[in-house]
Amino acid sequence: LGSALAPSFPVLLVGRVVAAAGAAAYTPGAGAVAAALVRPELRGRALAVVVGGLTVATALGVPLGDLAGDRLGWRYALGIVAVACLAVAAGVAAIMPTLPGGPRVGLRTRLNVLRRPAVLTILPLTVLGMAASYTVYAYSVPALRAVGVRESAGMLFLYGLGAVLGNLAAGYATDRWGARRVLPAAYLVMSVSLGALAWMAAAGAPSLVGLLVLGWGASSWCQTPPQQHRLIAAAPGESPLVVSLNSSAIYAGIGAGTLLGGLTLPAGAALTFGVGAALAVVALAFALLTRSAGEAAT
């Protein structure tokens, strides 16, 4: 709301920072609450529902925001978002059951959880996986243009559709077969999809781009539910803490991937796709080497 009413760009920027901080604070709390509300055998699906909101927002937020901005103006678009947030907050306050709160946790305690070998082993995989995807996704329009896509909106919709389907499938599969099987499959699909797109960009021979983008989106967003599941299993008494650390790892991976994509794109989209594929292969190897971490409940 502050952004919508901002009288100047600096005030708008401050409003966006505050909004981002609120989103970053909400996401781990929502994941921890979802895990606490269900039986352990349904935890993966509950986490997938929470992450599903993020994937739907990723898929639809940008095009809907562009449409609202074009038709109504950016102030009205931001105002609509603010009203929607207030409505959601009221709904959560009305229907959310009371859950026992934990003690206040200081920074030292937060860092102490990193001393657990399983937690310290699991988190780098989140960084690797998100970096692999966002090396390309942050620059998806010019990257897709290099494989013959003239209108990127449809392809970005396919990416978003894949993200939603992959996230929901990952929640179910994690509950049924465990994270140790879901994660390697995700990184294998990501490495193949990005590797094939790298070859197409280099050879100038686009084929089945839509299917590859769908697989790329699905594999990118099916990693979060099993990763959160592993972390909660590794530190069941500190689930809000470890889920928040996973959110930090997600943002770190997005930042690292965006940086790598920016450095490689001037040399050609084939290199950008290739770096993303290489990171996915590294993530696959890391997932296989560390698959016993957090295994107790997965």
C-alpha positions as protocol buffer text, in pm:
chain_id: "A"
residue {
  index: 1
  type: LEU
  ca { x: 0 y: 0 z: 0 }
}
residue {
  index: 2
  type: GLY
  ca { x: 289 y: 231 z: 79 }
}
residue {
  index: 3
  type: SER
  ca { x: 435 y: 161 z: -265 }
}
residue {
  index: 4
  type: ALA
  ca { x: 103 y: 239 z: -435 }
}
residue {
  index: 5
  type: LEU
  ca { x: 82 y: 574 z: -256 }
}
residue {
  index: 6
  type: ALA
  ca { x: 453 y: 659 z: -284 }
}
residue {
  index: 7
  type: PRO
  ca { x: 510 y: 1024 z: -379 }
}
residue {
  index: 8
  type: SER
  ca { x: 864 y: 962 z: -505 }
}
residue {
  index: 9
  type: PHE
  ca { x: 1092 y: 685 z: -628 }
}
residue {
  index: 10
  type: PRO
  ca { x: 1295 y: 657 z: -301 }
}
residue {
  index: 11
  type: VAL
  ca { x: 972 y: 608 z: -105 }
}
residue {
  index: 12
  type: LEU
  ca { x: 858 y: 350 z: -361 }
}
residue {
  index: 13
  type: LEU
  ca { x: 1189 y: 168 z: -322 }
}
residue {
  index: 14
  type: VAL
  ca { x: 1157 y: 161 z: 56 }
}
residue {
  index: 15
  type: GLY
  ca { x: 806 y: 23 z: 19 }
}
residue {
  index: 16
  type: ARG
  ca { x: 927 y: -256 z: -206 }
}
residue {
  index: 17
  type: VAL
  ca { x: 1203 y: -348 z: 41 }
}
residue {
  index: 18
  type: VAL
  ca { x: 950 y: -363 z: 326 }
}
residue {
  index: 19
  type: ALA
  ca { x: 719 y: -579 z: 113 }
}
residue {
  index: 20
  type: ALA
  ca { x: 1006 y: -814 z: 27 }
}
residue {
  index: 21
  type: ALA
  ca { x: 1099 y: -843 z: 395 }
}
residue {
  index: 22
  type: GLY
  ca { x: 741 y: -931 z: 481 }
}
residue {
  index: 23
  type: ALA
  ca { x: 729 y: -1201 z: 214 }
}
residue {
  index: 24
  type: ALA
  ca { x: 1062 y: -1343 z: 331 }
}
residue {
  index: 25
  type: ALA
  ca { x: 934 y: -1356 z: 689 }
}
residue {
  index: 26
  type: TYR
  ca { x: 602 y: -1518 z: 593 }
}
residue {
  index: 27
  type: THR
  ca { x: 728 y: -1802 z: 375 }
}
residue {
  index: 28
  type: PRO
  ca { x: 925 y: -2005 z: 633 }
}
residue {
  index: 29
  type: GLY
  ca { x: 655 y: -1954 z: 895 }
}
residue {
  index: 30
  type: ALA
  ca { x: 391 y: -2084 z: 657 }
}
residue {
  index: 31
  type: GLY
  ca { x: 597 y: -2392 z: 581 }
}
residue {
  index: 32
  type: ALA
  ca { x: 660 y: -2468 z: 947 }
}
residue {
  index: 33
  type: VAL
  ca { x: 290 y: -2425 z: 1034 }
}
residue {
  index: 34
  type: ALA
  ca { x: 183 y: -2648 z: 745 }
}
residue {
  index: 35
  type: ALA
  ca { x: 418 y: -2921 z: 865 }
}
residue {
  index: 36
  type: ALA
  ca { x: 285 y: -2888 z: 1221 }
}
residue {
  index: 37
  type: LEU
  ca { x: -81 y: -2914 z: 1118 }
}
residue {
  index: 38
  type: VAL
  ca { x: -58 y: -3258 z: 955 }
}
residue {
  index: 39
  type: ARG
  ca { x: 61 y: -3607 z: 1039 }
}
residue {
  index: 40
  type: PRO
  ca { x: 428 y: -3679 z: 953 }
}
residue {
  index: 41
  type: GLU
  ca { x: 330 y: -3903 z: 662 }
}
residue {
  index: 42
  type: LEU
  ca { x: 146 y: -3609 z: 499 }
}
residue {
  index: 43
  type: ARG
  ca { x: 416 y: -3352 z: 562 }
}
residue {
  index: 44
  type: GLY
  ca { x: 552 y: -3353 z: 207 }
}
residue {
  index: 45
  type: ARG
  ca { x: 212 y: -3276 z: 58 }
}
residue {
  index: 46
  type: ALA
  ca { x: 146 y: -3002 z: 313 }
}
residue {
  index: 47
  type: LEU
  ca { x: 476 y: -2835 z: 231 }
}
residue {
  index: 48
  type: ALA
  ca { x: 399 y: -2868 z: -139 }
}
residue {
  index: 49
  type: VAL
  ca { x: 71 y: -2678 z: -91 }
}
residue {
  index: 50
  type: VAL
  ca { x: 259 y: -2388 z: 68 }
}
residue {
  index: 51
  type: VAL
  ca { x: 530 y: -2386 z: -197 }
}
residue {
  index: 52
  type: GLY
  ca { x: 253 y: -2420 z: -456 }
}
residue {
  index: 53
  type: GLY
  ca { x: 138 y: -2071 z: -371 }
}
residue {
  index: 54
  type: LEU
  ca { x: 486 y: -1942 z: -447 }
}
residue {
  index: 55
  type: THR
  ca { x: 501 y: -2130 z: -776 }
}
residue {
  index: 56
  type: VAL
  ca { x: 159 y: -2003 z: -887 }
}
residue {
  index: 57
  type: ALA
  ca { x: 265 y: -1650 z: -798 }
}
residue {
  index: 58
  type: THR
  ca { x: 586 y: -1698 z: -996 }
}
residue {
  index: 59
  type: ALA
  ca { x: 394 y: -1829 z: -1296 }
}
residue {
  index: 60
  type: LEU
  ca { x: 108 y: -1581 z: -1297 }
}
residue {
  index: 61
  type: GLY
  ca { x: 225 y: -1280 z: -1097 }
}
residue {
  index: 62
  type: VAL
  ca { x: 441 y: -1120 z: -1364 }
}
residue {
  index: 63
  type: PRO
  ca { x: 197 y: -1148 z: -1658 }
}
residue {
  index: 64
  type: LEU
  ca { x: -101 y: -1047 z: -1441 }
}
residue {
  index: 65
  type: GLY
  ca { x: 96 y: -757 z: -1298 }
}
residue {
  index: 66
  type: ASP
  ca { x: 191 y: -642 z: -1646 }
}
residue {
  index: 67
  type: LEU
  ca { x: -171 y: -666 z: -1758 }
}
residue {
  index: 68
  type: ALA
  ca { x: -301 y: -473 z: -1457 }
}
residue {
  index: 69
  type: GLY
  ca { x: -28 y: -213 z: -1495 }
}
residue {
  index: 70
  type: ASP
  ca { x: -108 y: -160 z: -1863 }
}
residue {
  index: 71
  type: ARG
  ca { x: -485 y: -140 z: -1810 }
}
residue {
  index: 72
  type: LEU
  ca { x: -507 y: 38 z: -1475 }
}
residue {
  index: 73
  type: GLY
  ca { x: -167 y: 189 z: -1406 }
}
residue {
  index: 74
  type: TRP
  ca { x: 102 y: 68 z: -1167 }
}
residue {
  index: 75
  type: ARG
  ca { x: -44 y: 242 z: -860 }
}
residue {
  index: 76
  type: TYR
  ca { x: -378 y: 65 z: -898 }
}
residue {
  index: 77
  type: ALA
  ca { x: -198 y: -264 z: -965 }
}
residue {
  index: 78
  type: LEU
  ca { x: -2 y: -233 z: -641 }
}
residue {
  index: 79
  type: GLY
  ca { x: -317 y: -125 z: -460 }
}
residue {
  index: 80
  type: ILE
  ca { x: -495 y: -442 z: -573 }
}
residue {
  index: 81
  type: VAL
  ca { x: -205 y: -649 z: -438 }
}
residue {
  index: 82
  type: ALA
  ca { x: -224 y: -464 z: -105 }
}
residue {
  index: 83
  type: VAL
  ca { x: -600 y: -527 z: -74 }
}
residue {
  index: 84
  type: ALA
  ca { x: -547 y: -895 z: -160 }
}
residue {
  index: 85
  type: CYS
  ca { x: -280 y: -922 z: 111 }
}
residue {
  index: 86
  type: LEU
  ca { x: -512 y: -767 z: 369 }
}
residue {
  index: 87
  type: ALA
  ca { x: -789 y: -1010 z: 272 }
}
residue {
  index: 88
  type: VAL
  ca { x: -553 y: -1306 z: 304 }
}
residue {
  index: 89
  type: ALA
  ca { x: -427 y: -1183 z: 642 }
}
residue {
  index: 90
  type: ALA
  ca { x: -785 y: -1155 z: 769 }
}
residue {
  index: 91
  type: GLY
  ca { x: -864 y: -1503 z: 641 }
}
residue {
  index: 92
  type: VAL
  ca { x: -559 y: -1658 z: 805 }
}
residue {
  index: 93
  type: ALA
  ca { x: -639 y: -1485 z: 1135 }
}
residue {
  index: 94
  type: ALA
  ca { x: -996 y: -1615 z: 1120 }
}
residue {
  index: 95
  type: ILE
  ca { x: -934 y: -1981 z: 1037 }
}
residue {
  index: 96
  type: MET
  ca { x: -586 y: -2061 z: 1167 }
}
residue {
  index: 97
  type: PRO
  ca { x: -597 y: -2283 z: 1477 }
}
residue {
  index: 98
  type: THR
  ca { x: -392 y: -2186 z: 1779 }
}
residue {
  index: 99
  type: LEU
  ca { x: -56 y: -2359 z: 1784 }
}
residue {
  index: 100
  type: PRO
  ca { x: 188 y: -2366 z: 2075 }
}
residue {
  index: 101
  type: GLY
  ca { x: 463 y: -2113 z: 2027 }
}
residue {
  index: 102
  type: GLY
  ca { x: 829 y: -2184 z: 2083 }
}
residue {
  index: 103
  type: PRO
  ca { x: 1071 y: -1984 z: 2292 }
}
residue {
  index: 104
  type: ARG
  ca { x: 1226 y: -1671 z: 2150 }
}
residue {
  index: 105
  type: VAL
  ca { x: 1536 y: -1768 z: 1955 }
}
residue {
  index: 106
  type: GLY
  ca { x: 1845 y: -1551 z: 1941 }
}
residue {
  index: 107
  type: LEU
  ca { x: 2093 y: -1524 z: 1657 }
}
residue {
  index: 108
  type: ARG
  ca { x: 2344 y: -1750 z: 1830 }
}
residue {
  index: 109
  type: THR
  ca { x: 2086 y: -2025 z: 1867 }
}
residue {
  index: 110
  type: ARG
  ca { x: 1989 y: -1985 z: 1502 }
}
residue {
  index: 111
  type: LEU
  ca { x: 2349 y: -2032 z: 1400 }
}
residue {
  index: 112
  type: ASN
  ca { x: 2395 y: -2326 z: 1638 }
}
residue {
  index: 113
  type: VAL
  ca { x: 2150 y: -2533 z: 1434 }
}
residue {
  index: 114
  type: LEU
  ca { x: 2406 y: -2519 z: 1153 }
}
residue {
  index: 115
  type: ARG
  ca { x: 2634 y: -2729 z: 1371 }
}
residue {
  index: 116
  type: ARG
  ca { x: 2411 y: -3025 z: 1304 }
}
residue {
  index: 117
  type: PRO
  ca { x: 2589 y: -3219 z: 1029 }
}
residue {
  index: 118
  type: ALA
  ca { x: 2264 y: -3313 z: 853 }
}
residue {
  index: 119
  type: VAL
  ca { x: 2141 y: -2952 z: 834 }
}
residue {
  index: 120
  type: LEU
  ca { x: 2478 y: -2827 z: 716 }
}
residue {
  index: 121
  type: THR
  ca { x: 2482 y: -3100 z: 452 }
}
residue {
  index: 122
  type: ILE
  ca { x: 2130 y: -3039 z: 319 }
}
residue {
  index: 123
  type: LEU
  ca { x: 2133 y: -2659 z: 278 }
}
residue {
  index: 124
  type: PRO
  ca { x: 2403 y: -2631 z: 7 }
}
residue {
  index: 125
  type: LEU
  ca { x: 2189 y: -2846 z: -222 }
}
residue {
  index: 126
  type: THR
  ca { x: 1915 y: -2583 z: -211 }
}
residue {
  index: 127
  type: VAL
  ca { x: 2165 y: -2318 z: -318 }
}
residue {
  index: 128
  type: LEU
  ca { x: 2297 y: -2535 z: -601 }
}
residue {
  index: 129
  type: GLY
  ca { x: 1954 y: -2632 z: -731 }
}
residue {
  index: 130
  type: MET
  ca { x: 1811 y: -2280 z: -733 }
}
residue {
  index: 131
  type: ALA
  ca { x: 2130 y: -2139 z: -887 }
}
residue {
  index: 132
  type: ALA
  ca { x: 2106 y: -2398 z: -1165 }
}
residue {
  index: 133
  type: SER
  ca { x: 1753 y: -2289 z: -1253 }
}
residue {
  index: 134
  type: TYR
  ca { x: 1792 y: -1913 z: -1210 }
}
residue {
  index: 135
  type: THR
  ca { x: 2112 y: -1890 z: -1412 }
}
residue {
  index: 136
  type: VAL
  ca { x: 1874 y: -1912 z: -1708 }
}
residue {
  index: 137
  type: TYR
  ca { x: 1536 y: -1810 z: -1565 }
}
residue {
  index: 138
  type: ALA
  ca { x: 1653 y: -1463 z: -1466 }
}
residue {
  index: 139
  type: TYR
  ca { x: 1731 y: -1401 z: -1835 }
}
residue {
  index: 140
  type: SER
  ca { x: 1467 y: -1628 z: -1982 }
}
residue {
  index: 141
  type: VAL
  ca { x: 1343 y: -1391 z: -2254 }
}
residue {
  index: 142
  type: PRO
  ca { x: 1677 y: -1347 z: -2437 }
}
residue {
  index: 143
  type: ALA
  ca { x: 1774 y: -1707 z: -2362 }
}
residue {
  index: 144
  type: LEU
  ca { x: 1453 y: -1845 z: -2515 }
}
residue {
  index: 145
  type: ARG
  ca { x: 1492 y: -1615 z: -2812 }
}
residue {
  index: 146
  type: ALA
  ca { x: 1820 y: -1793 z: -2886 }
}
residue {
  index: 147
  type: VAL
  ca { x: 1634 y: -2123 z: -2930 }
}
residue {
  index: 148
  type: GLY
  ca { x: 1383 y: -1975 z: -3172 }
}
residue {
  index: 149
  type: VAL
  ca { x: 1111 y: -1852 z: -2937 }
}
residue {
  index: 150
  type: ARG
  ca { x: 977 y: -1519 z: -3060 }
}
residue {
  index: 151
  type: GLU
  ca { x: 695 y: -1476 z: -2807 }
}
residue {
  index: 152
  type: SER
  ca { x: 818 y: -1575 z: -2463 }
}
residue {
  index: 153
  type: ALA
  ca { x: 486 y: -1535 z: -2277 }
}
residue {
  index: 154
  type: GLY
  ca { x: 361 y: -1878 z: -2380 }
}
residue {
  index: 155
  type: MET
  ca { x: 688 y: -2045 z: -2283 }
}
residue {
  index: 156
  type: LEU
  ca { x: 694 y: -1870 z: -1947 }
}
residue {
  index: 157
  type: PHE
  ca { x: 341 y: -1997 z: -1890 }
}
residue {
  index: 158
  type: LEU
  ca { x: 463 y: -2350 z: -1966 }
}
residue {
  index: 159
  type: TYR
  ca { x: 749 y: -2299 z: -1720 }
}
residue {
  index: 160
  type: GLY
  ca { x: 499 y: -2189 z: -1457 }
}
residue {
  index: 161
  type: LEU
  ca { x: 264 y: -2477 z: -1533 }
}
residue {
  index: 162
  type: GLY
  ca { x: 555 y: -2718 z: -1499 }
}
residue {
  index: 163
  type: ALA
  ca { x: 652 y: -2553 z: -1171 }
}
residue {
  index: 164
  type: VAL
  ca { x: 304 y: -2602 z: -1025 }
}
residue {
  index: 165
  type: LEU
  ca { x: 277 y: -2963 z: -1143 }
}
residue {
  index: 166
  type: GLY
  ca { x: 631 y: -3047 z: -1033 }
}
residue {
  index: 167
  type: ASN
  ca { x: 578 y: -2900 z: -689 }
}
residue {
  index: 168
  type: LEU
  ca { x: 254 y: -3091 z: -629 }
}
residue {
  index: 169
  type: ALA
  ca { x: 400 y: -3415 z: -764 }
}
residue {
  index: 170
  type: ALA
  ca { x: 708 y: -3372 z: -544 }
}
residue {
  index: 171
  type: GLY
  ca { x: 496 y: -3338 z: -231 }
}
residue {
  index: 172
  type: TYR
  ca { x: 309 y: -3659 z: -307 }
}
residue {
  index: 173
  type: ALA
  ca { x: 622 y: -3846 z: -417 }
}
residue {
  index: 174
  type: THR
  ca { x: 819 y: -3738 z: -110 }
}
residue {
  index: 175
  type: ASP
  ca { x: 549 y: -3878 z: 120 }
}
residue {
  index: 176
  type: ARG
  ca { x: 534 y: -4200 z: -80 }
}
residue {
  index: 177
  type: TRP
  ca { x: 895 y: -4271 z: -179 }
}
residue {
  index: 178
  type: GLY
  ca { x: 1111 y: -4030 z: 19 }
}
residue {
  index: 179
  type: ALA
  ca { x: 1321 y: -3727 z: -64 }
}
residue {
  index: 180
  type: ARG
  ca { x: 1627 y: -3938 z: -146 }
}
residue {
  index: 181
  type: ARG
  ca { x: 1452 y: -4061 z: -463 }
}
residue {
  index: 182
  type: VAL
  ca { x: 1269 y: -3743 z: -559 }
}
residue {
  index: 183
  type: LEU
  ca { x: 1565 y: -3504 z: -557 }
}
residue {
  index: 184
  type: PRO
  ca { x: 1800 y: -3698 z: -789 }
}
residue {
  index: 185
  type: ALA
  ca { x: 1514 y: -3742 z: -1036 }
}
residue {
  index: 186
  type: ALA
  ca { x: 1449 y: -3367 z: -1030 }
}
residue {
  index: 187
  type: TYR
  ca { x: 1811 y: -3273 z: -1094 }
}
residue {
  index: 188
  type: LEU
  ca { x: 1841 y: -3533 z: -1368 }
}
residue {
  index: 189
  type: VAL
  ca { x: 1540 y: -3381 z: -1550 }
}
residue {
  index: 190
  type: MET
  ca { x: 1678 y: -3030 z: -1499 }
}
residue {
  index: 191
  type: SER
  ca { x: 2023 y: -3119 z: -1633 }
}
residue {
  index: 192
  type: VAL
  ca { x: 1877 y: -3292 z: -1939 }
}
residue {
  index: 193
  type: SER
  ca { x: 1632 y: -3008 z: -2012 }
}
residue {
  index: 194
  type: LEU
  ca { x: 1889 y: -2730 z: -1978 }
}
residue {
  index: 195
  type: GLY
  ca { x: 2155 y: -2934 z: -2158 }
}
residue {
  index: 196
  type: ALA
  ca { x: 1924 y: -2993 z: -2454 }
}
residue {
  index: 197
  type: LEU
  ca { x: 1835 y: -2623 z: -2466 }
}
residue {
  index: 198
  type: ALA
  ca { x: 2208 y: -2539 z: -2461 }
}
residue {
  index: 199
  type: TRP
  ca { x: 2264 y: -2765 z: -2761 }
}
residue {
  index: 200
  type: MET
  ca { x: 1970 y: -2607 z: -2945 }
}
residue {
  index: 201
  type: ALA
  ca { x: 2101 y: -2257 z: -2880 }
}
residue {
  index: 202
  type: ALA
  ca { x: 2445 y: -2354 z: -3010 }
}
residue {
  index: 203
  type: ALA
  ca { x: 2326 y: -2555 z: -3311 }
}
residue {
  index: 204
  type: GLY
  ca { x: 2031 y: -2335 z: -3406 }
}
residue {
  index: 205
  type: ALA
  ca { x: 1804 y: -2637 z: -3422 }
}
residue {
  index: 206
  type: PRO
  ca { x: 1502 y: -2577 z: -3198 }
}
residue {
  index: 207
  type: SER
  ca { x: 1284 y: -2879 z: -3137 }
}
residue {
  index: 208
  type: LEU
  ca { x: 1046 y: -2972 z: -2856 }
}
residue {
  index: 209
  type: VAL
  ca { x: 1131 y: -2646 z: -2678 }
}
residue {
  index: 210
  type: GLY
  ca { x: 794 y: -2636 z: -2503 }
}
residue {
  index: 211
  type: LEU
  ca { x: 840 y: -2984 z: -2356 }
}
residue {
  index: 212
  type: LEU
  ca { x: 1190 y: -2898 z: -2236 }
}
residue {
  index: 213
  type: VAL
  ca { x: 1072 y: -2574 z: -2075 }
}
residue {
  index: 214
  type: LEU
  ca { x: 791 y: -2764 z: -1903 }
}
residue {
  index: 215
  type: GLY
  ca { x: 1046 y: -3012 z: -1765 }
}
residue {
  index: 216
  type: TRP
  ca { x: 1278 y: -2731 z: -1660 }
}
residue {
  index: 217
  type: GLY
  ca { x: 998 y: -2561 z: -1466 }
}
residue {
  index: 218
  type: ALA
  ca { x: 883 y: -2885 z: -1303 }
}
residue {
  index: 219
  type: SER
  ca { x: 1232 y: -2984 z: -1194 }
}
residue {
  index: 220
  type: SER
  ca { x: 1313 y: -2637 z: -1065 }
}
residue {
  index: 221
  type: TRP
  ca { x: 1024 y: -2621 z: -821 }
}
residue {
  index: 222
  type: CYS
  ca { x: 990 y: -2984 z: -718 }
}
residue {
  index: 223
  type: GLN
  ca { x: 1307 y: -2959 z: -509 }
}
residue {
  index: 224
  type: THR
  ca { x: 1169 y: -2736 z: -231 }
}
residue {
  index: 225
  type: PRO
  ca { x: 916 y: -2973 z: -63 }
}
residue {
  index: 226
  type: PRO
  ca { x: 1164 y: -3264 z: -28 }
}
residue {
  index: 227
  type: GLN
  ca { x: 1440 y: -3031 z: 90 }
}
residue {
  index: 228
  type: GLN
  ca { x: 1217 y: -2882 z: 359 }
}
residue {
  index: 229
  type: HIS
  ca { x: 1104 y: -3233 z: 450 }
}
residue {
  index: 230
  type: ARG
  ca { x: 1467 y: -3342 z: 498 }
}
residue {
  index: 231
  type: LEU
  ca { x: 1548 y: -3039 z: 711 }
}
residue {
  index: 232
  type: ILE
  ca { x: 1247 y: -3087 z: 939 }
}
residue {
  index: 233
  type: ALA
  ca { x: 1343 y: -3453 z: 979 }
}
residue {
  index: 234
  type: ALA
  ca { x: 1701 y: -3351 z: 1064 }
}
residue {
  index: 235
  type: ALA
  ca { x: 1589 y: -3098 z: 1328 }
}
residue {
  index: 236
  type: PRO
  ca { x: 1227 y: -3176 z: 1422 }
}
residue {
  index: 237
  type: GLY
  ca { x: 1232 y: -2954 z: 1729 }
}
residue {
  index: 238
  type: GLU
  ca { x: 1351 y: -2653 z: 1532 }
}
residue {
  index: 239
  type: SER
  ca { x: 1141 y: -2675 z: 1217 }
}
residue {
  index: 240
  type: PRO
  ca { x: 1068 y: -2299 z: 1187 }
}
residue {
  index: 241
  type: LEU
  ca { x: 1440 y: -2231 z: 1213 }
}
residue {
  index: 242
  type: VAL
  ca { x: 1551 y: -2480 z: 950 }
}
residue {
  index: 243
  type: VAL
  ca { x: 1270 y: -2386 z: 711 }
}
residue {
  index: 244
  type: SER
  ca { x: 1374 y: -2021 z: 740 }
}
residue {
  index: 245
  type: LEU
  ca { x: 1734 y: -2121 z: 671 }
}
residue {
  index: 246
  type: ASN
  ca { x: 1615 y: -2306 z: 362 }
}
residue {
  index: 247
  type: SER
  ca { x: 1438 y: -1990 z: 247 }
}
residue {
  index: 248
  type: SER
  ca { x: 1765 y: -1801 z: 291 }
}
residue {
  index: 249
  type: ALA
  ca { x: 1938 y: -2070 z: 86 }
}
residue {
  index: 250
  type: ILE
  ca { x: 1673 y: -2031 z: -187 }
}
residue {
  index: 251
  type: TYR
  ca { x: 1738 y: -1657 z: -207 }
}
residue {
  index: 252
  type: ALA
  ca { x: 2114 y: -1717 z: -205 }
}
residue {
  index: 253
  type: GLY
  ca { x: 2077 y: -1960 z: -494 }
}
residue {
  index: 254
  type: ILE
  ca { x: 1858 y: -1717 z: -687 }
}
residue {
  index: 255
  type: GLY
  ca { x: 2115 y: -1442 z: -635 }
}
residue {
  index: 256
  type: ALA
  ca { x: 2408 y: -1663 z: -735 }
}
residue {
  index: 257
  type: GLY
  ca { x: 2226 y: -1792 z: -1043 }
}
residue {
  index: 258
  type: THR
  ca { x: 2127 y: -1442 z: -1151 }
}
residue {
  index: 259
  type: LEU
  ca { x: 2489 y: -1330 z: -1118 }
}
residue {
  index: 260
  type: LEU
  ca { x: 2619 y: -1625 z: -1320 }
}
residue {
  index: 261
  type: GLY
  ca { x: 2357 y: -1572 z: -1587 }
}
residue {
  index: 262
  type: GLY
  ca { x: 2448 y: -1207 z: -1618 }
}
residue {
  index: 263
  type: LEU
  ca { x: 2815 y: -1294 z: -1656 }
}
residue {
  index: 264
  type: THR
  ca { x: 2761 y: -1565 z: -1918 }
}
residue {
  index: 265
  type: LEU
  ca { x: 2478 y: -1425 z: -2131 }
}
residue {
  index: 266
  type: PRO
  ca { x: 2701 y: -1176 z: -2321 }
}
residue {
  index: 267
  type: ALA
  ca { x: 2897 y: -1478 z: -2447 }
}
residue {
  index: 268
  type: GLY
  ca { x: 2580 y: -1641 z: -2579 }
}
residue {
  index: 269
  type: ALA
  ca { x: 2270 y: -1812 z: -2447 }
}
residue {
  index: 270
  type: ALA
  ca { x: 2423 y: -2153 z: -2519 }
}
residue {
  index: 271
  type: LEU
  ca { x: 2682 y: -2088 z: -2248 }
}
residue {
  index: 272
  type: THR
  ca { x: 2414 y: -1969 z: -2006 }
}
residue {
  index: 273
  type: PHE
  ca { x: 2206 y: -2283 z: -2062 }
}
residue {
  index: 274
  type: GLY
  ca { x: 2523 y: -2490 z: -2036 }
}
residue {
  index: 275
  type: VAL
  ca { x: 2625 y: -2339 z: -1702 }
}
residue {
  index: 276
  type: GLY
  ca { x: 2274 y: -2403 z: -1568 }
}
residue {
  index: 277
  type: ALA
  ca { x: 2293 y: -2765 z: -1687 }
}
residue {
  index: 278
  type: ALA
  ca { x: 2639 y: -2807 z: -1532 }
}
residue {
  index: 279
  type: LEU
  ca { x: 2514 y: -2677 z: -1197 }
}
residue {
  index: 280
  type: ALA
  ca { x: 2220 y: -2919 z: -1218 }
}
residue {
  index: 281
  type: VAL
  ca { x: 2466 y: -3206 z: -1271 }
}
residue {
  index: 282
  type: VAL
  ca { x: 2664 y: -3090 z: -966 }
}
residue {
  index: 283
  type: ALA
  ca { x: 2338 y: -3076 z: -768 }
}
residue {
  index: 284
  type: LEU
  ca { x: 2254 y: -3429 z: -885 }
}
residue {
  index: 285
  type: ALA
  ca { x: 2591 y: -3559 z: -769 }
}
residue {
  index: 286
  type: PHE
  ca { x: 2560 y: -3374 z: -438 }
}
residue {
  index: 287
  type: ALA
  ca { x: 2209 y: -3514 z: -383 }
}
residue {
  index: 288
  type: LEU
  ca { x: 2333 y: -3869 z: -442 }
}
residue {
  index: 289
  type: LEU
  ca { x: 2632 y: -3825 z: -211 }
}
residue {
  index: 290
  type: THR
  ca { x: 2426 y: -3675 z: 72 }
}
residue {
  index: 291
  type: ARG
  ca { x: 2099 y: -3863 z: 30 }
}
residue {
  index: 292
  type: SER
  ca { x: 2116 y: -4018 z: 378 }
}
residue {
  index: 293
  type: ALA
  ca { x: 2103 y: -3675 z: 546 }
}
residue {
  index: 294
  type: GLY
  ca { x: 1767 y: -3620 z: 715 }
}
residue {
  index: 295
  type: GLU
  ca { x: 1672 y: -3974 z: 621 }
}
residue {
  index: 296
  type: ALA
  ca { x: 1496 y: -4065 z: 944 }
}
residue {
  index: 297
  type: ALA
  ca { x: 1159 y: -3933 z: 835 }
}
residue {
  index: 298
  type: THR
  ca { x: 1195 y: -3946 z: 459 }
}
